[in-house]
Amino acid sequence: MVVLGRGAAGKTTLSVQLGRVTGIPVLELDAYFWSADLVPLARDRWVAVQGTLAAADDWIMDGDLGPYDVLAPRLARADTVVLLDFALLRCLWNAARRSRERADSGGGC
C-alpha cells in the first residue's frame, strides 16, 4: 500500500494505524530518503532503494517527497494507493499544531 498526500495531511498517522490493524510493516520513506543532515538521495539511488523496499511481500509506504519523489518503483508493486487530498489550509493548520505540540513537549520542531 502506498499512502500519499501533502505535508501534514496525516500520512504517517494513517499508515501507523493501518499497520497496527493489519500487522503490515510501515515504511516511513523520509527515513530512507533524507540523510541526518537533510541531504536527499540522488535520484538513481532513490529509485534503487524503493525497488528494494517494494520487493517485500507486504508493506505500507508512507511518504510524498514532492519534487524529489519518484513514484514509479512503489506504484508498480502497490496493490492499493491511498491519497489524502486535504485542502492546503487544513495541512498548514495541522503542521502548525504539530509544531506547537512538539515544542510544548520539549521535542522541538
N, C-alpha and C positions, 0 to 999 in steps of 0.2 A: 504494500500500500504506500502511496505517495501522498503526503499532506502538504499542500501549497497555500500560499496567501501572503499578503504584505506583512511587513514587520508589525508585531504586536496584535496580530489577528487572532492569536490563540492556538497556533500550530502545535507548539510544544505541549501545552495543557491538554489539548485533544489527543495528541499522539500518546502521551503518558497514560491517559485514561483508557484509550483503546488497547494499549499494551497490557495494562492491568487486567482488563476484561478478557482479552483473547489469549494472553500468555505469549504473544508475539513480541520479539525483541524490537525496541525502539532505537533507531539510529539518528541522533541529532546531527545533521550534516555540518552545522557550524563547527563542531568539534573536529571534524575531519578536514575541513576546508581552510580554516584560519590557523596560522601559527600563533605561538604565545605572544609574539609582538604584532599581531594582527596583519601579517603579510599573507595575501591569498596564494593558494596553489596556482601554479602555471596551468593553463587551460588543458594541455595534453595530459598532465599528471592528474588533474581533477577528473577527467574522463576515465582514466585508468582506475582511480580509487573507487569511483562509483560502480564501475564494472565489477570490481572485486566484491564490493558490498552487496550488489544486486545478485551476485551468483548464489547467495544463500537461498535456501528454500523459502523461508518466511522472514519478513521484516516489515517495519513501518519506518519509512524515511521521512523525517521532519525537516523541512528546510526550503527556503526560497531565497536564493542568493542574488536576486536581481540581475544586474548587467553582467555579473561574473558567472552566472549559472549556465550549465549545460544540462538540459533535462533529458535528452535522448537516452543515455545509458540506463537511467532508472525507469523512465516511462516504458521502454522496450520490454522490461521484465515485470512491471507492475500489473497486478490483477485488479486494482482499484485505485482511483485518484479522487482525493477529496480536495476541493478548492474552497477555502474560506474567503468569500468575496464580500468583505465588510467595507463600509464607507471609510474614506481616509480619516475623517474626523473621529470616528469611533476608535480607529487604530491609534491615532495620536493621543486620545484620552487614555487608552489602555497603556500606552508607553509612558505617559506622564504619571499615571497611577502606580505602575510597576516601579518606576524610578523612585518615586516617593516612598513606597513600601520598603524598597531595598535600603534607601538612605535611613529610614526610621529604624530599621533592624540592624544598622551598622554594616550592611553588606555592600555599601557603595552603589554606584550606578551601573 
